[in-house]
Amino acid sequence: MAEQTLTPPASLELDQDETALRTSIRIRWVLVALLVIGGVVNYLDRATLSIANTTIADEFGLSSTEMGLLLAAFSWPYAIANLPAGYLVDRFGPKKMYAWAAGLWSLVSMVGAAATSFGTLYAARVALGIAESPFFTAGLKVNERWFNKEERALPISIVNTGSQIANALAPPLLTGLMLTFGWRGMFLAIGALGLVVVAVWLRVYRDPTLREEALIKGAEAAEAAAAAKQADQPRAGWGQMFKEKNTWFMVLGAFGIFYTVWVYLTWLPSYLQTSRGFSLADTGWLSSLPYLCGIVGVLAGGWLSNRLVRKGRSAVTARKVPIVGGAALAALAVLPVAYVHNTGLAMVLLCVGYFAAQAPMGCLWTLAGDIAERHQVASLGAIQNFGGFLGAAAAPVVSGAILDATGNNYNLVFLVGGALLIVGGLSYLLVVKDHRVPVAA
């Protein structure tokens, strides 16, 4: 008798196929982990100059004004470079742009180790700002491709914890490297670490297949496919986004929130020493407390947003609740800090303020993905980040001018920061909306 070949039922084949697909999309969490590591390295590169501040000033004979200019050299080119960076990520994809960005910022860090004057180090910091600009927009694009609307606030928030982890790690880690290898060795070590990240990224990253994307996004993917078929309706160009109220108020909102975050990042140690009387040694670990709270804040904002979506809230509303609520809570905590005499209470307020100011961070990026057309997700996120880093560039300069004018009195510094948080929150609450027309499948 001839041997019979048993054919498995079609339903069993489909079940096995879907199981294989679900297994294959688990790589997205590996990609999130790589983006977190990339964020840590990204922010460590930014922090090297701050850690080596006095050492470099002494070696190069720099005045406080020159050192201030050097510290600000990163932010303004970073803000401007975000505009084309978002377009380039949309155009060439996150794999290529992240690899190019991380490779360039790592090389710039290593070249900076060879600087012998103010001018060469200033040029290196400008180049670093330009090179790092595609990172978070690439992360946003990865998030948009690998997660659906119900999921994506948490992973993008997790990616944003990389910066907060780096802020907490930077003082002890970079100081240890500098004491062991000198400031030039510190620059080289962090640059080399970035090159390792690039190699792993190029080896691991891939875009989802069409079948994986359909499994991840379901009806959302079908809507996107239907939109892509409407060839008779031309896509809006990059410049068209600047004709939308959403764009301008996202820029204004991000400016207000980022401004206060960067008051923390640039002036908190000085405030603790000059206004609260802590020693340099105590300031090191006390400064890390708000940054540790910031890690929790970013995750809390993403968790809350995802929970609201699953409870039936629209995606845009679910993003705006942590953004507006975080900005409001941060303002309530920051405004009274300068008037509180009890140091313990002041530290609690500073920690609550930074926790709340970080709660919007992941949701800001996710919101851009929710209201932008698919081919403009990274572009809108980058334009919003441009506004944020205009605030980041203004914060140290304006705060320094206030302190010079008031004899190192921080009252107005905190009042301005709190007021801008309120402006930022109201911009998102009252103006930013999803104006896209639903596409029929």
C-alpha positions as CSV (number, residue, x, y, z in Angstrom):
1,M,0.0,0.0,0.0
2,A,1.4,3.4,-1.0
3,E,2.3,5.7,1.9
4,Q,-0.3,8.4,2.4
5,T,0.8,12.1,3.0
6,L,-1.2,13.7,5.7
7,T,-2.1,17.4,4.9
8,P,-2.6,19.5,8.1
9,P,-5.9,21.4,8.2
10,A,-5.8,24.9,6.8
11,S,-6.8,26.4,10.1
12,L,-3.8,24.8,11.8
13,E,-1.5,26.3,9.2
14,L,-3.1,29.7,9.8
15,D,-2.6,29.3,13.6
16,Q,1.0,28.3,13.2
17,D,1.6,31.2,10.7
18,E,0.1,33.8,13.1
19,T,2.1,32.4,16.0
20,A,5.3,32.8,13.9
21,L,4.3,36.4,13.1
22,R,3.7,37.2,16.8
23,T,7.1,35.7,17.6
24,S,8.8,37.8,14.9
25,I,7.4,41.1,16.1
26,R,8.9,40.7,19.5
27,I,12.0,42.2,18.0
28,R,10.3,45.6,18.4
29,W,11.1,45.5,22.1
30,V,14.8,44.8,21.3
31,L,14.7,47.9,19.1
32,V,13.2,49.9,22.0
33,A,16.0,48.7,24.2
34,L,18.6,49.7,21.6
35,L,17.0,53.2,21.4
36,V,17.2,53.5,25.1
37,I,20.9,52.7,25.1
38,G,21.4,55.1,22.2
39,G,19.6,57.8,24.2
40,V,21.9,57.2,27.1
41,V,25.0,57.5,24.9
42,N,23.5,60.5,23.2
43,Y,23.1,62.4,26.4
44,L,26.4,61.3,27.9
45,D,28.0,62.9,24.8
46,R,26.2,66.1,25.5
47,A,27.2,66.0,29.2
48,T,31.0,65.6,28.7
49,L,31.6,69.3,28.4
50,S,29.6,70.1,31.5
51,I,31.6,67.6,33.6
52,A,34.9,68.9,32.2
53,N,33.8,72.5,32.6
54,T,36.3,73.9,35.0
55,T,39.1,71.6,33.8
56,I,38.8,72.8,30.2
57,A,38.4,76.4,31.3
58,D,41.6,76.3,33.3
59,E,43.5,74.5,30.5
60,F,42.4,76.9,27.7
61,G,42.3,80.0,29.9
62,L,38.6,80.7,29.3
63,S,36.5,83.3,31.0
64,S,33.1,82.5,32.5
65,T,31.5,84.2,29.5
66,E,33.4,82.1,27.0
67,M,32.6,79.0,28.9
68,G,28.9,79.9,28.9
69,L,29.0,80.4,25.1
70,L,30.7,77.0,24.8
71,L,28.1,75.3,26.9
72,A,25.3,76.9,24.8
73,A,27.1,75.9,21.5
74,F,25.2,72.6,21.3
75,S,21.6,73.7,21.8
76,W,21.0,76.2,19.0
77,P,22.4,74.2,16.1
78,Y,20.6,71.1,17.5
79,A,17.3,73.1,17.4
80,I,17.8,74.3,13.9
81,A,19.1,71.0,12.6
82,N,15.9,69.3,13.8
83,L,14.0,70.9,10.9
84,P,15.8,69.1,8.1
85,A,16.5,66.0,10.3
86,G,12.8,65.2,10.5
87,Y,12.4,65.4,6.7
88,L,15.4,63.2,6.2
89,V,14.2,60.5,8.6
90,D,10.8,60.5,6.7
91,R,12.7,60.4,3.4
92,F,15.4,57.8,4.1
93,G,14.0,55.8,7.1
94,P,15.2,55.4,10.7
95,K,17.8,52.7,10.0
96,K,20.0,54.8,7.8
97,M,19.5,58.1,9.6
98,Y,20.0,56.8,13.1
99,A,23.2,55.0,12.0
100,W,24.6,58.0,10.3
101,A,23.7,60.3,13.2
102,A,25.2,58.0,15.9
103,G,28.3,57.4,13.8
104,L,28.8,61.1,13.2
105,W,28.2,62.3,16.8
106,S,30.6,59.6,18.0
107,L,33.3,60.7,15.6
108,V,32.7,64.3,16.5
109,S,33.1,63.5,20.2
110,M,36.4,61.8,19.5
111,V,37.6,64.7,17.3
112,G,36.7,67.0,20.1
113,A,39.2,65.2,22.3
114,A,41.9,66.7,20.1
115,A,40.8,70.3,20.5
116,T,43.5,72.8,21.5
117,S,41.5,76.1,21.6
118,F,38.2,77.6,22.3
119,G,37.4,77.9,18.5
120,T,38.1,74.2,17.7
121,L,36.1,73.0,20.7
122,Y,33.2,75.4,19.9
123,A,33.1,74.0,16.3
124,A,33.1,70.5,17.7
125,R,30.1,71.3,19.9
126,V,28.2,72.9,17.0
127,A,28.9,69.8,14.9
128,L,27.7,67.6,17.8
129,G,24.4,69.4,18.0
130,I,23.8,68.9,14.3
131,A,24.8,65.3,14.3
132,E,22.6,64.4,17.2
133,S,19.5,66.0,15.8
134,P,18.0,62.9,14.0
135,F,18.1,60.6,17.0
136,F,14.7,61.2,18.6
137,T,12.9,61.7,15.3
138,A,14.3,58.3,14.2
139,G,13.0,56.8,17.4
140,L,9.6,58.3,16.7
141,K,9.6,56.8,13.2
142,V,10.5,53.3,14.7
143,N,7.7,53.7,17.2
144,E,5.2,54.6,14.5
145,R,6.2,51.6,12.3
146,W,6.3,49.0,15.1
147,F,3.4,49.9,17.5
148,N,-0.2,50.8,17.1
149,K,-2.0,53.8,18.6
150,E,-3.1,51.9,21.7
151,E,0.5,50.9,22.5
152,R,2.9,53.5,21.3
153,A,2.9,56.0,24.1
154,L,4.6,53.6,26.5
155,P,7.5,52.5,24.2
156,I,8.3,56.1,23.1
157,S,8.2,57.1,26.8
158,I,10.6,54.2,27.5
159,V,12.9,55.5,24.8
160,N,12.8,59.0,26.4
161,T,14.0,57.5,29.7
162,G,17.4,57.2,28.1
163,S,18.1,60.9,28.5
164,Q,17.0,60.8,32.2
165,I,19.2,57.7,32.9
166,A,22.1,59.5,31.3
167,N,21.5,62.6,33.4
168,A,21.6,60.5,36.6
169,L,24.6,58.5,35.4
170,A,26.7,61.4,34.0
171,P,28.1,63.0,37.1
172,P,29.6,59.8,38.7
173,L,30.4,57.9,35.5
174,L,32.0,60.8,33.5
175,T,33.8,62.2,36.5
176,G,35.3,58.7,37.1
177,L,36.4,58.5,33.5
178,M,37.9,62.0,33.6
179,L,39.8,61.3,36.8
180,T,41.2,58.1,35.3
181,F,41.9,59.1,31.7
182,G,41.7,62.9,31.7
183,W,39.0,64.9,29.9
184,R,40.3,63.9,26.4
185,G,40.2,60.3,27.4
186,M,36.6,60.7,28.6
187,F,35.6,62.2,25.2
188,L,37.3,59.3,23.4
189,A,35.7,56.6,25.6
190,I,32.1,57.9,25.1
191,G,32.7,58.4,21.3
192,A,33.9,54.8,21.0
193,L,30.9,53.6,22.9
194,G,28.7,55.3,20.3
195,L,30.4,53.4,17.5
196,V,29.6,50.1,19.2
197,V,25.9,51.2,19.3
198,V,26.0,52.0,15.6
199,A,27.4,48.5,14.7
200,V,24.7,46.7,16.8
201,W,21.9,48.9,15.3
202,L,22.9,48.2,11.7
203,R,23.0,44.4,12.5
204,V,19.7,44.2,14.3
205,Y,17.3,46.9,12.9
206,R,14.7,46.1,10.2
207,D,11.3,47.6,9.2
208,P,8.3,45.4,9.8
209,T,7.0,43.4,6.9
210,L,3.5,44.1,5.5
211,R,2.1,41.1,7.2
212,E,3.7,42.1,10.5
213,E,2.4,45.6,10.2
214,A,-1.1,44.3,9.5
215,L,-0.9,42.2,12.6
216,I,0.4,45.0,14.7
217,K,-2.0,47.7,13.5
218,G,-5.1,45.9,12.2
219,A,-7.6,48.5,11.0
220,E,-5.1,51.3,11.4
221,A,-2.9,49.6,8.8
222,A,-5.9,49.2,6.5
223,E,-6.7,52.9,6.7
224,A,-3.1,53.7,5.9
225,A,-3.2,51.4,2.8
226,A,-6.4,53.0,1.7
227,A,-4.8,56.4,2.0
228,A,-1.8,55.4,0.0
229,K,-4.1,54.3,-2.9
230,Q,-5.6,57.8,-3.2
231,A,-3.0,58.8,-5.8
232,D,-5.3,61.6,-7.1
233,Q,-4.9,63.4,-3.8
234,P,-1.3,64.8,-3.7
235,R,0.5,64.6,-0.4
236,A,1.0,67.8,1.6
237,G,4.6,69.1,1.4
238,W,6.9,69.8,4.3
239,G,6.3,73.5,4.2
240,Q,2.5,73.0,4.4
241,M,2.9,72.1,8.1
242,F,3.8,75.7,8.9
243,K,0.4,76.8,7.7
244,E,-1.3,74.8,10.4
245,K,-2.1,76.2,13.8
246,N,-1.2,72.8,15.4
247,T,2.5,73.2,14.3
248,W,3.0,76.7,15.7
249,F,1.3,75.9,19.0
250,M,3.2,72.6,19.4
251,V,6.4,74.7,18.9
252,L,5.2,77.2,21.6
253,G,4.1,74.4,23.9
254,A,7.3,72.5,23.6
255,F,9.3,75.8,24.2
256,G,7.5,76.4,27.5
257,I,8.0,72.8,28.8
258,F,11.6,72.3,27.6
259,Y,12.6,75.7,29.0
260,T,12.0,74.7,32.6
261,V,13.5,71.3,32.1
262,W,16.7,73.0,31.0
263,V,16.7,75.4,33.9
264,Y,17.0,72.2,36.0
265,L,19.8,70.8,33.8
266,T,21.9,73.9,33.7
267,W,21.3,75.8,37.0
268,L,20.1,73.2,39.6
269,P,23.7,72.5,41.0
270,S,24.4,76.2,41.3
271,Y,21.1,76.9,43.0
272,L,21.8,74.1,45.6
273,Q,25.2,75.6,46.3
274,T,24.5,79.3,46.3
275,S,20.9,79.5,47.6
276,R,20.7,76.3,49.8
277,G,24.3,76.3,51.0
278,F,25.2,72.7,50.1
279,S,28.8,71.7,49.5
280,L,30.0,70.6,46.0
281,A,30.1,67.0,47.2
282,D,26.5,67.1,48.5
283,T,25.3,68.9,45.4
284,G,26.5,66.0,43.2
285,W,24.1,63.4,44.7
286,L,21.3,65.9,45.6
287,S,21.2,67.0,41.9
288,S,20.6,63.4,40.8
289,L,17.4,63.1,42.9
290,P,15.2,65.1,40.6
291,Y,16.7,63.3,37.6
292,L,15.8,59.9,39.1
293,C,12.2,61.2,39.6
294,G,12.3,62.3,35.9
295,I,12.8,58.6,34.8
296,V,9.6,57.7,36.7
297,G,7.8,60.7,35.3
298,V,8.5,59.8,31.6
299,L,7.3,56.2,32.2
300,A,4.2,57.4,34.2
301,G,3.1,59.7,31.4
302,G,3.4,56.9,28.8
303,W,1.6,54.4,31.0
304,L,-1.3,56.8,31.7
305,S,-1.7,57.7,28.0
306,N,-1.9,54.0,27.0
307,R,-4.4,53.3,29.8
308,L,-6.6,56.2,28.6
309,V,-6.6,54.9,25.0
310,R,-7.6,51.4,26.2
311,K,-10.4,53.0,28.1
312,G,-11.8,54.4,24.9
313,R,-10.4,57.9,24.9
314,S,-9.2,59.3,21.6
315,A,-5.4,59.0,21.0
316,V,-5.0,62.8,20.9
317,T,-6.9,63.3,24.2
318,A,-4.9,60.5,25.8
319,R,-1.6,62.2,24.9
320,K,-2.8,65.7,26.0
321,V,-3.8,64.6,29.5
322,P,-0.2,63.8,30.6
323,I,1.1,66.8,28.7
324,V,-1.2,69.3,30.1
325,G,-1.5,67.7,33.5
326,G,2.2,67.3,33.8
327,A,2.9,70.9,32.8
328,A,0.3,72.2,35.3
329,L,1.6,70.1,38.2
330,A,5.2,71.1,37.4
331,A,4.2,74.8,37.5
332,L,2.5,74.3,40.9
333,A,5.7,72.7,42.2
334,V,8.2,75.1,40.6
335,L,6.6,78.5,41.3
336,P,6.9,78.4,45.1
337,V,10.4,76.8,45.3
338,A,12.3,80.1,45.7
339,Y,9.9,81.2,48.5
340,V,10.2,78.1,50.6
341,H,12.7,78.4,53.5
342,N,12.7,74.7,54.5
343,T,15.3,72.9,52.4
344,G,13.7,69.5,52.7
345,L,10.4,70.9,51.4
346,A,12.3,72.7,48.6
347,M,13.9,69.4,47.5
348,V,10.5,67.7,47.5
349,L,9.1,70.4,45.3
350,L,12.0,70.3,42.9
351,C,11.6,66.5,42.6
352,V,7.9,66.8,42.0
353,G,8.4,69.5,39.5
354,Y,10.9,67.6,37.5
355,F,8.8,64.4,37.7
356,A,5.8,66.3,36.3
357,A,7.9,68.2,33.7
358,Q,9.1,64.9,32.3
359,A,5.7,63.2,32.2
360,P,4.8,64.9,28.9
361,M,8.0,64.0,27.1
362,G,7.1,60.7,25.6
363,C,3.6,61.9,24.9
364,L,4.9,64.9,23.0
365,W,6.6,62.7,20.5
366,T,3.6,60.3,20.3
367,L,1.2,63.2,19.7
368,A,3.1,64.2,16.6
369,G,2.7,60.6,15.3
370,D,-1.1,60.8,16.1
371,I,-1.9,64.0,14.3
372,A,0.6,64.1,11.4
373,E,0.1,62.4,8.1
374,R,2.1,59.1,7.9
375,H,4.7,60.5,5.6
376,Q,5.3,63.5,7.9
377,V,5.4,61.9,11.3
378,A,9.2,62.5,11.9
379,S,9.0,65.9,10.3
380,L,6.3,67.2,12.7
381,G,8.0,65.6,15.6
382,A,11.3,67.3,14.6
383,I,9.6,70.7,14.2
384,Q,8.1,70.4,17.7
385,N,11.5,69.4,19.0
386,F,13.0,72.5,17.3
387,G,10.6,74.6,19.5
388,G,11.6,72.7,22.5
389,F,15.3,73.2,22.0
390,L,14.8,76.9,21.4
391,G,13.5,76.9,25.0
392,A,16.5,74.7,26.0
393,A,18.9,77.2,24.4
394,A,17.1,80.2,26.0
395,A,16.9,78.8,29.5
396,P,20.5,79.0,30.6
397,V,21.0,82.4,29.0
398,V,17.9,84.1,30.4
399,S,18.4,82.5,33.8
400,G,22.0,83.7,33.9
401,A,21.0,87.2,32.9
402,I,18.3,87.2,35.7
403,L,20.9,86.0,38.3
404,D,23.4,88.7,37.2
405,A,20.7,91.4,37.4
406,T,19.3,90.3,40.8
407,G,22.5,89.3,42.6
408,N,22.0,85.6,42.3
409,N,18.4,85.7,43.5
410,Y,16.5,82.7,42.0
411,N,13.0,84.0,42.7
412,L,12.4,85.3,39.2
413,V,14.2,82.3,37.6
414,F,11.5,79.9,39.1
415,L,8.7,82.4,38.3
416,V,9.6,82.6,34.6
417,G,9.9,78.8,34.4
418,G,6.6,78.2,36.1
419,A,4.8,80.8,33.9
420,L,6.2,79.2,30.7
421,L,5.0,75.8,31.9
422,I,1.5,77.2,32.1
423,V,1.8,78.7,28.6
424,G,3.1,75.4,27.3
425,G,0.2,73.4,28.8
426,L,-2.4,75.9,27.6
427,S,-1.0,75.7,24.0
428,Y,-1.6,72.0,23.9
429,L,-4.9,72.1,25.8
430,L,-6.7,74.9,23.8
431,V,-5.3,74.7,20.3
432,V,-3.6,71.4,19.3
433,K,-6.2,69.0,17.8
434,D,-6.4,66.2,15.2
435,H,-7.7,67.9,12.0
436,R,-7.2,65.0,9.7
437,V,-10.1,63.7,7.7
438,P,-10.8,60.0,8.2
439,V,-10.1,57.9,5.1
440,A,-12.6,55.4,4.0
441,A,-11.3,51.9,3.5
